[in-house]
Amino acid sequence: MILYKKIFYISILCLAVFIAADDQTVIVTLLPSMVLDLRISIGELNKISWTITSYLLGFTIIMPIAGKICDKFGYRSTLIFSLIIFSFGSLLIGITNSIPENSYFPSKLIWMIIFRFLQAMGGGAIIPICIVGVSLILEKKYWIYGFGLIGASAELGGVIGPLWGSLIVEYFDWETAFLINIPISIMIIFLMYFLPKSSISDTKIKIFDIMIFSVIIILSTYLISEYNGIDFSALIIILMLLVLSSLFVIRILKKQQNFIPNELLNYKSFMTSSIIHFFVGASLIVIMVTIPLSASTIHEMGNLEIGLSLLNLTLFIGVGSILGIFISKLSNFMALIISGCICSIGIFLYSLNISKPPDELFFIFMIIGLGFGIYIVPIHNAGLNKIPEKIRGISSSMISFSRMIGMIFGLSIMTTFGTARFSELVSGIQIFTTNTNNQKEMIESINLAGLSVFEELIFGALIFSLLALFITILSYYYTDTTDATA
């Protein structure tokens, strides 16, 4: 295949990844306008976070299904179908505000959560399937370059999202941010017809175990995110989780499950890469959420300032993904160790300086971003090593899937722990007072309580990062250095 054609093909894949990643974060700066237009009451403000959580859930659940579809029908057809679903979901979100109010039907907020989930079902398939496309378009020795570009595109989409959302709200309305996805997706679909076709297999698409696992993820997320003590409903959910989890484990042990190919479980490199990616995702989401939250609450920064502060982090994630290409050429294991060490050092430094405004922490965010960025290439390059082409689609999906599961887990734990811990710390503070001096003391006490919570959350991110590093080191002694994580 001629070089300029390969570059053209990879550019198409990067563009598709960019638009999918952009919608993961664009909603952050759209939420205030959405709250007003959708007439969300004060009592429902805590539920608005589900517009983010539902996207993460849909993004995650579709990955193993998309992998099977990719292996059966080819990556090009799967990408086109995914973009159609993504566009349809974007359209529905864009017209949510026009849905008439009716007491017999769900509220606009509920529709928004449902439509975000549907949109994510299309967007979630794009990144892992594009990684498969890279592995088919490029020779194996050039995979790391393609993976690095895909990773950089995903991170670039993530950083542009909040800034793009701010500009949309400034000059148009929030619906425009979603409706504009439609013409862009149509253009990408047209370009995808130039992509080379891939071989297809006789993979049977069975979703019984995928549905079981999806229900487990949804129930677990709801239980952790909405935890407020053990009541009757919580007991019912816990009982359902125990039954479903037991059934799922039994089917895996008896090799009866169709969640992922049984032969894939025999690749130690794939398994260790997935576990490492889980903890990387959990650590990353805590950092990504803590920065804007601490900036807006403790330091009272504006949306644009927050977006620019996040740019310092996400920009260097992209830089790190490119840097990871060259380090991985020497050794995947070396790249994973370096990224783990850099991440942990950066997060530790952030925990010591979280009292400072994020716009003063450029160097620390640069370190953290580089660490997370370097992870991208070696994890995928390692996890797909030695994997046969016929199951490479599901393999790629599962590696990305593990990171998303980690992000959902990290976000749920963060929400529950942060809320409970903050309530505990402010329980003794006198909230209502007319004395000016007392008001200043109250505000200072609340800020200190919030700062303490953020410090503990960052410590949790550090623990996740260290666990990823520990598993990397541990896997080195049990996996051949030419295998996935070595």
C-alpha positions in Angstrom: 0.0 0.0 0.0 1.4 3.4 -1.0 2.5 5.6 1.9 0.3 8.7 1.1 -2.8 6.4 1.0 -1.9 5.0 4.5 -1.6 8.6 5.8 -5.0 9.4 4.2 -6.6 6.4 5.8 -5.1 7.1 9.3 -6.3 10.7 9.0 -9.8 9.6 8.5 -9.7 7.3 11.5 -8.2 10.1 13.6 -11.0 12.5 12.6 -13.6 9.9 13.7 -11.9 9.5 17.0 -11.7 13.2 17.5 -15.4 13.8 17.2 -16.3 10.9 19.5 -13.8 12.1 22.2 -15.0 15.7 21.9 -18.5 14.8 23.0 -17.2 13.2 26.2 -16.1 16.6 27.6 -18.1 19.2 25.6 -21.1 18.8 28.0 -19.1 20.1 31.0 -19.4 23.8 29.8 -22.9 23.2 28.4 -24.5 22.1 31.7 -25.4 25.5 33.2 -27.3 26.5 30.0 -28.9 23.0 29.8 -30.1 23.3 33.5 -31.9 26.5 32.7 -33.5 25.5 29.4 -34.5 22.0 30.6 -36.1 23.6 33.7 -34.3 21.3 36.0 -35.3 22.0 39.6 -33.1 22.4 42.5 -34.0 18.9 43.7 -32.8 17.4 40.4 -29.4 19.2 40.3 -27.7 16.1 41.7 -29.2 14.1 38.9 -27.6 16.2 36.2 -24.3 14.4 36.7 -26.0 11.4 35.1 -25.8 13.1 31.8 -22.1 12.5 32.1 -22.3 9.1 33.8 -24.8 7.8 31.2 -22.4 8.7 28.4 -19.6 6.8 30.2 -21.9 3.8 30.7 -23.1 3.7 27.0 -19.5 4.3 25.9 -18.3 1.3 28.0 -21.1 -1.2 27.4 -20.9 -1.0 23.6 -17.2 -1.7 23.4 -17.3 -5.6 23.6 -20.3 -5.7 21.4 -18.7 -3.5 18.8 -15.6 -5.7 18.9 -17.6 -8.7 17.9 -19.4 -6.8 15.2 -16.1 -5.6 13.9 -14.7 -9.1 13.7 -17.8 -10.4 11.9 -18.5 -7.6 9.5 -15.2 -5.7 9.2 -14.0 -2.5 10.8 -15.2 -0.2 8.0 -18.8 -1.3 8.1 -18.7 -1.1 11.9 -17.4 2.4 12.0 -20.0 3.6 9.5 -22.8 2.1 11.5 -21.3 3.5 14.8 -21.3 7.0 13.3 -24.9 6.7 12.2 -25.9 5.8 15.8 -23.8 8.6 17.1 -25.4 11.1 14.7 -28.9 9.9 15.6 -28.2 10.3 19.3 -26.8 13.8 18.7 -30.0 14.7 16.8 -32.2 13.5 19.6 -30.2 15.4 22.2 -30.4 18.6 20.1 -34.2 18.4 20.0 -34.7 17.4 23.7 -35.7 20.9 24.7 -38.5 20.8 22.1 -40.1 17.7 23.7 -43.5 18.7 25.2 -43.9 18.4 28.9 -46.3 15.6 29.9 -46.9 14.1 33.3 -47.3 10.6 31.7 -43.9 10.6 30.1 -40.3 11.1 31.5 -39.0 14.6 32.1 -36.7 16.3 29.7 -33.8 15.5 32.0 -34.6 11.7 31.8 -34.9 12.0 28.0 -31.5 13.8 28.0 -29.9 10.9 30.0 -31.4 8.3 27.6 -30.3 10.1 24.5 -26.8 10.7 25.9 -26.6 6.9 26.5 -27.7 6.2 22.9 -25.2 8.7 21.5 -22.5 7.0 23.5 -23.5 3.6 22.1 -22.3 4.9 18.8 -19.3 7.0 20.0 -18.0 4.2 22.3 -17.3 1.9 19.4 -15.3 4.3 17.4 -12.0 4.5 19.3 -11.3 0.7 19.7 -12.5 -0.1 16.1 -10.2 2.7 14.8 -7.3 1.0 16.7 -8.2 -2.2 14.9 -8.2 -0.2 11.6 -4.7 1.0 12.3 -3.5 -2.6 13.0 -4.9 -3.6 9.6 -3.7 -0.6 7.5 -0.2 -0.5 8.9 2.4 -3.2 9.2 3.0 -4.5 12.7 6.3 -2.6 13.1 4.5 0.7 12.5 1.5 0.0 14.9 3.0 2.2 17.6 2.9 5.2 15.3 -0.8 4.7 14.4 -1.8 4.0 18.0 0.0 7.2 19.1 -1.9 9.2 16.5 -5.2 7.7 17.6 -4.4 8.4 21.2 -3.4 12.0 20.5 -6.6 12.5 18.5 -8.7 11.2 21.4 -6.9 13.4 23.9 -7.1 16.4 21.6 -10.9 15.9 21.3 -11.1 15.7 25.1 -9.3 19.0 25.6 -11.1 20.9 22.7 -14.5 19.8 24.1 -14.8 22.2 27.0 -13.4 25.1 25.0 -15.6 24.3 22.1 -18.7 24.1 24.4 -17.8 27.6 25.8 -17.6 29.1 22.3 -20.9 27.5 21.2 -22.8 28.8 24.3 -21.2 32.2 23.8 -22.5 32.7 20.3 -25.3 30.1 19.8 -27.3 27.7 22.0 -26.2 24.5 23.6 -28.2 22.4 21.2 -25.9 23.5 18.4 -23.0 21.7 20.0 -24.8 18.4 19.3 -26.5 19.2 16.0 -23.2 20.2 14.4 -22.1 16.5 14.9 -24.5 15.5 12.1 -22.9 17.2 9.1 -19.4 16.3 10.4 -20.4 12.7 10.8 -21.9 12.6 7.3 -18.6 13.9 5.9 -16.6 11.3 7.8 -18.9 8.5 6.6 -18.4 9.6 3.0 -14.6 9.5 3.5 -14.8 6.1 5.1 -15.9 4.5 1.8 -12.3 5.1 0.6 -10.9 2.9 3.5 -9.8 -0.6 2.5 -12.0 -3.4 3.5 -10.9 -6.0 6.1 -11.5 -9.7 6.2 -14.5 -10.9 8.1 -14.9 -14.0 10.2 -17.7 -16.4 11.2 -17.8 -15.0 14.7 -21.2 -15.6 16.3 -22.6 -12.5 18.0 -24.1 -13.7 21.3 -25.0 -11.0 23.8 -26.3 -13.0 26.8 -23.1 -12.5 28.9 -22.6 -9.0 27.6 -26.1 -8.1 28.8 -25.4 -9.7 32.2 -22.2 -7.7 32.6 -23.9 -4.5 31.4 -26.6 -4.9 34.1 -23.9 -5.5 36.7 -22.0 -2.3 35.7 -25.2 -0.2 35.6 -26.5 -1.5 39.0 -23.0 -1.2 40.6 -22.7 2.4 39.3 -26.1 3.3 40.6 -25.5 1.7 44.0 -22.1 3.4 44.5 -23.1 6.8 43.1 -26.5 7.1 45.0 -25.3 5.3 48.1 -27.0 6.8 51.2 -27.0 3.9 53.6 -28.3 0.3 53.4 -32.1 0.5 52.9 -34.5 -2.0 51.3 -33.8 -0.9 47.7 -30.1 -1.1 48.3 -30.5 -4.6 49.6 -32.4 -5.6 46.5 -29.7 -4.2 44.3 -27.0 -5.9 46.3 -28.9 -9.3 46.1 -29.3 -8.9 42.3 -25.5 -8.1 42.0 -24.6 -11.1 43.9 -26.8 -13.4 41.8 -25.6 -11.9 38.5 -22.0 -11.8 39.5 -22.0 -15.4 40.6 -23.6 -16.5 37.4 -21.1 -14.6 35.3 -18.1 -16.0 37.3 -19.4 -19.6 37.0 -19.8 -19.2 33.2 -16.3 -17.9 32.9 -14.8 -20.8 35.0 -16.8 -23.3 32.9 -15.8 -21.5 29.7 -19.4 -21.2 28.7 -19.4 -17.4 28.5 -19.6 -15.4 25.2 -18.5 -12.1 26.7 -15.0 -12.4 25.2 -13.4 -15.4 23.4 -12.1 -18.0 25.8 -8.8 -18.2 24.0 -8.2 -14.5 24.7 -8.1 -15.3 28.5 -5.0 -17.3 27.8 -3.0 -14.3 26.7 -1.3 -13.1 29.9 -0.2 -9.9 28.2 -3.8 -9.0 27.3 -5.0 -9.6 30.8 -2.3 -7.6 32.5 -2.7 -4.7 30.0 -6.4 -4.6 30.7 -5.9 -4.6 34.5 -3.3 -1.8 34.2 -5.6 0.2 32.0 -8.4 -0.2 34.6 -6.4 1.6 37.3 -5.0 4.2 34.8 -8.6 5.1 33.9 -9.7 5.3 37.6 -6.7 7.6 38.4 -7.2 9.8 35.3 -11.0 10.5 35.9 -10.3 11.6 39.5 -7.7 14.0 38.3 -9.8 15.3 35.4 -12.8 15.9 37.7 -10.9 17.3 40.6 -9.2 20.1 38.7 -12.3 21.9 37.5 -14.2 21.2 40.7 -11.4 22.6 42.9 -10.9 25.5 40.5 -14.6 26.6 40.5 -15.3 26.0 44.2 -12.1 26.8 46.1 -10.4 29.2 43.7 -13.6 30.7 42.1 -12.1 30.5 38.6 -14.3 31.1 35.5 -15.1 28.5 32.8 -12.6 29.8 30.3 -9.8 29.8 33.0 -10.7 26.3 34.0 -10.7 25.2 30.3 -7.2 26.6 29.8 -5.9 25.0 33.0 -7.3 21.6 31.7 -5.6 22.3 28.4 -2.2 22.2 30.2 -3.0 18.6 31.3 -4.7 17.2 28.2 -2.3 18.9 25.8 0.6 17.1 27.3 -1.4 13.8 27.3 -1.3 14.2 23.5 2.4 15.0 23.6 3.0 12.0 25.9 1.2 9.7 23.5 3.6 10.7 20.7 6.6 10.3 23.1 5.3 6.9 24.0 5.8 5.8 20.4 9.5 6.2 20.6 9.9 4.7 24.1 7.8 1.7 23.1 10.1 1.1 20.2 12.8 0.2 22.8 10.5 -1.7 25.2 6.8 -1.8 26.1 7.7 -2.6 29.6 10.1 0.3 29.9 7.4 2.7 28.5 4.9 1.4 31.0 7.3 1.8 33.9 8.3 5.3 32.9 4.7 6.4 32.5 3.7 4.9 35.8 6.6 6.7 37.6 5.9 10.0 35.9 2.2 9.8 36.7 2.7 8.9 40.3 5.3 11.7 40.8 3.1 14.3 39.1 0.0 13.3 41.2 2.0 13.4 44.4 3.2 16.9 43.6 -0.3 17.9 42.8 -1.5 16.6 46.2 1.1 18.9 47.9 0.1 22.0 45.9 -3.7 21.6 45.5 -4.2 24.7 47.6 -2.8 26.7 44.7 -5.0 27.8 41.8 -4.7 25.3 38.8 -3.5 28.1 36.5 -0.3 28.2 38.7 0.4 24.5 38.3 1.5 24.3 34.7 4.6 22.3 35.4 2.8 19.7 37.6 0.0 19.3 35.0 2.6 18.9 32.3 4.2 16.0 34.3 0.8 14.3 34.9 -0.2 14.7 31.3 3.0 13.3 30.0 2.7 10.3 32.3 -0.9 9.4 31.2 -0.1 10.1 27.6 2.9 7.7 27.5 0.6 4.9 28.7 -1.6 5.0 25.6 0.7 3.4 23.0 2.4 0.6 25.1 -0.8 -0.6 26.6 -2.5 -1.1 23.2 0.7 -2.2 21.5 1.3 -4.7 24.3 -2.3 -5.9 24.6 -2.7 -6.6 20.9 0.7 -8.3 20.6 0.4 -11.9 19.3 -3.4 -11.6 19.1 -4.8 -13.3 15.9 -6.6 -10.9 13.4 -9.8 -12.8 13.7 -10.3 -11.7 17.4 -8.3 -8.4 17.2 -11.5 -6.3 17.2 -12.8 -7.7 20.5 -9.3 -7.6 21.9 -8.9 -3.9 21.2 -12.4 -3.2 22.5 -11.7 -4.9 25.7 -8.5 -3.0 26.4 -10.3 0.3 25.9 -13.3 -1.2 27.8 -11.1 -1.8 30.9 -10.1 1.9 31.0 -13.8 3.0 30.8 -14.7 0.6 33.6 -11.9 2.1 35.7 -13.2 5.6 34.9 -16.8 4.7 35.9 -15.5 3.0 39.1 -13.2 6.0 40.0 -16.0 8.6 39.3 -18.6 6.6 41.3 -16.2 6.2 44.3 -15.2 9.8 44.1 -18.8 11.1 44.1 -19.9 8.9 47.0 -16.7 9.5 49.1 -16.4 13.2 48.3 -20.1 13.9 49.2 -20.0 11.9 52.4 -16.6 13.3 53.5 -17.6 16.9 52.8 -20.8 16.5 54.8 -18.9 15.1 57.7 -16.4 18.0 57.7 -19.0 20.8 57.5 -21.4 19.2 60.0 -20.2 21.4 62.8 -20.0 24.6 60.9 -22.6 27.3 61.6 -24.1 28.0 58.1 -26.6 30.7 58.9 -25.2 33.9 60.5 -25.6 37.6 60.0 -22.3 38.5 61.6 -19.8 39.6 58.9 -16.8 38.1 60.7 -18.7 34.9 61.3 -19.6 34.7 57.6 -15.9 35.1 56.7 -15.0 32.3 59.1 -17.8 30.1 57.8 -16.7 30.6 54.2 -13.0 29.9 55.2 -14.1 26.8 57.1 -16.1 25.4 54.2 -13.2 26.1 51.8 -10.8 24.3 54.1 -13.2 21.4 54.3 -13.5 21.3 50.5 -9.7 21.5 50.2 -9.3 18.6 52.6 -11.7 16.5 50.5 -9.8 17.3 47.3 -6.5 16.4 48.9 -7.9 13.0 49.9 -9.4 12.4 46.4 -6.0 13.1 44.9 -4.4 10.7 47.3 -6.9 8.1 46.0 -5.8 8.9 42.4 -2.2 8.4 43.6 -3.1 5.0 45.0 -4.7 4.0 41.7 -1.6 5.1 39.8 0.7 3.2 42.1 -1.4 0.1 41.7 -1.0 0.3 37.9 2.8 0.7 38.3 2.9 -2.2 40.8 1.0 -4.5 38.4 3.3 -3.5 35.6 6.4 -4.5 37.6 4.7 -7.7 38.9 3.8 -8.8 35.4 7.4 -8.4 34.2 8.3 -11.5 36.3 5.4 -13.6 35.0 5.4 -12.5 31.3 8.0 -12.9 28.7 9.6 -9.5 27.9 8.6 -9.9 24.3 4.9 -10.4 25.3 2.3 -7.8 26.0 3.5 -5.8 29.0 7.1 -6.6 28.9 
